[in-house]
């Protein structure tokens, strides 16, 4: 989804190669959503539609939205009603029984409250908001390595961080401030195996860092970050694990 510049760029082929685990690990969130036949559901930041398909398979009618035209095109190839929409400016009427979002809200750093308000407007009375995002402590080691390395290139590391990883209390306050009742919210530590290693993960998810550098410096930057992380996130067999912590919640809109 759109964030501050230099912004993250999404490529559906690269995502499928390096990050298919994101949608695979999102299936428990579909279970929490528990979509019912005939329900109308908004999939916020649907990506290439892999999880959207699973919601549709349970009988719900789903509209998918994403800020990336490339991801929307990939979702449409799955015959999904997918649309390019800015998450900060959701303009739906109260027409959905639920809003679903997996692994995306943490990219909406600029104005999380605007996103939540847009979700609120899109929901029918008593509609539910079910989502999972990066939570407090997510990819902490990776973030430290990125910031320490980018500062060698003259950039301020903290200012480059493109993610918003809230605590339980912080996000609950945001939800309840927008008129939601939080029925469930939890931080879930989830060390996650990286199928294409740390380099593949970095190439997919830290484009705001790499795009701030001259093109000729980017490969060296990624190599340096990878080596900083090797002692803590790579095992003796060469297998990489990312230090994920997820924030999962279900909130319901009041009937007022």
N, C-alpha and C positions, 0 to 999 in steps of 0.2 A: 504494500500500500504506500501511497505518497508520504514521504517524510522530508526532513530538512535536507538541503543540498550540502555536500554531494550525496545523492540519494542512492538507495538500494535499487538495483536493477534485477528483474526477474526474467529468466530464460527457462522455458518449460523443459527443454531437452536437458539442460544442465541440472535442473532441479530433479528430474526423473533419475538421472544417473547418480547424483550425489546425495539426494535427500528423500528418497522414496520412503525411508523409515518414518518420516514425519506423519504421513497419512496412515501408514500401517499401525503406528502406535496411537493413532487417534480413534481407533475403533471403540475403546471403552467409553469415549465421550459420546459417541453415537448411542451407545446403550443408555447412558445417563439422560440423553435427550429423549429417548424412547418415543420416536416419531410414530404417530398413529395414522392409519389410512384416512385420507381425506383432509388431513391437516395441511395448512399452508405455512411453509417454513422459509425463512431467509437465511442463506448460508453466506455469512459476512467474511469476505476474503476467501473465496472458495478455491483459489488456486486452479489447478488443472482438473478439478472436479472429482478426484478419486473418492473422497469421502461423501461428496454430494450424491454420487451414484448409490452409495449404501443407504443413504436416507431415502432416496427415491424408491429403492428396492423394498422398503417397508411400507410403501403405499402413500407417502406424503407427496404433495405438490411442492416443488422447491424452486426458488429463484436464487441463483448464485450471482454474487457481485464481487468484483476484484478491481484493484487499481491498475493491474498490469494487463495491457491488451494482449500480450503474448499468452499469458495464462488463461485469459478468457477464451481466446481462440482454441486453446487445447481443451478447455471444458466443453466448448460447443461441439467439438469433434466427438464427444461422448453423448451428443444429443441433449445436452443440458441447456436450460434457459439461463444463460450466463450473460452478464452485462458489465461493461466498464463503468465503475462508479467510484467516486472519491469517498472514502469512509468517513471523512470529516464533514461531509455534506450529504448525508443520507436524506432523501426527499420522499420517502414512502409514507403513505397514509397509514392509519392503524388497521392493517390488513393481514398481519401474520399472527399465527398462533404461537410461534417460537422464532427466536433468532439464535443461530448456531454459529460458533466460530472456533476454529482450531489453529493454534500456532501462528496467530496473526496479530492479536491486539497489542503485543509488545512492540510491534513495529510502528504503532500509532502514537508516537511519543509526543508529538507537538501539542496535541490537545485531547487527552483521553476523555475528558468530560464531554466534549463535543460528540465524540463517537458514541458514548453511552446515551446521550440525549437523543441522538439519531435513532438508536436502537429502541429507545422508549417510544418515540413517535411512530415507529413502524409496527409496534405491537398492539394487538387488541387488548382490552381490559383483561387482567389476569394472565396475560401472555407471559411466556418464560424466556429467559436469556440463559443459554447454556454454552459455556466456553471453557477453553483451556489456552493458557498463554505462558510465556516465561515468567517465573516468579522471582522473588528476592533470592539472590544467590545463584541465579541461573548463569551458566557459562562464566563463572567468576574467574577461574584461572585463565581462560581464554581471553577475557576482557583485560586482565592485568597484563598479559603478554602483548596484546595488541597495543595498549596504551604505552607501555614501556618501550616498545620497538618503534612506534610511529614518532615518538619524541626525539629519537635519534635523527629523524629526517626533518626536524624543525617544526613539527605540528604539535598542538596541544592535545594530548591523548584523551583527556576527559571530555573535551568539546566534540570529539569525533564519535563518541558512543551513540549508535543509532537506536538503541533499545531502551524500553521502559519496563523494568522488572519490579513490580510493586509487592509489598508485603500483604498478608491477609487483611490486616486491619486497615491499611490504606485503601485497598480496592473495595473492601466492604463499605467504607465510608463514601466512596465515590458512587457506588451502586445505590446505597440508601439515600444519598443526597439527591439522586435523580428520581426517587420514588419507587425503588425496587425493595422488595423484602428478600434478603439473602437466606435461602433455604439450606444451602450447603456451600462451603468454601474451604479449600485445603491446599497447603503447599505439599507437593509430592516430589521428594528427591528421586531422580530417575537417570542414573548413569546410562548413557546411550552409546552403543557400539556404532562406529562410523564405517560404513561399508567401503568407502573409498579413501579412508584415512583422514588425517587432519588437513592435509593440503586440499582435498576435495571439498571439505566442509568450509574452509576459509575462502576458497574460490567462489563458493555459492553464496555465503552469508555476510562477508565483510567488504563488499564492494564500496560502501561509503569510505572505508579506510583506503583501499587501493586506488580509488578514483581521485583521492586528494594528492596522489604522488605522480611524478612524471612517469610516463609509460615505461621507460627503460629501468626504473627503480622498483617496479611492482613485483617482479619475480623474486628479487633478492629480499624484499620486505617479507613476502610470504614464507620464504625459506627460513628467515631469521625467526619469525614467530613460531613456525613449526618446531624449530630446534629448541627454542625456549620451553616449549610445552612437552617435549619428548620425555624428560625425566618424570613428569607427574601424570601424563595422560596416555602414555604408550607403554604397553607391557613388554616383557622379555621376548615374546613371540612376535612383536611388531604390530600388535592389534591396538588401535586407538579407541578411546572412550571419551565422549564429551561429558562434562560435568553439568548435566541438565537438572534443573529444578522447575517443576511445572506448578502453576496456579490454576486449579480447576474449580469451577463454581456453577451453581444453578441459582438464579434469582427470578422472582416472579413480580410482575407489575401489579400494583394494587388496582382495585376495581373503581377507584375514584376518578 
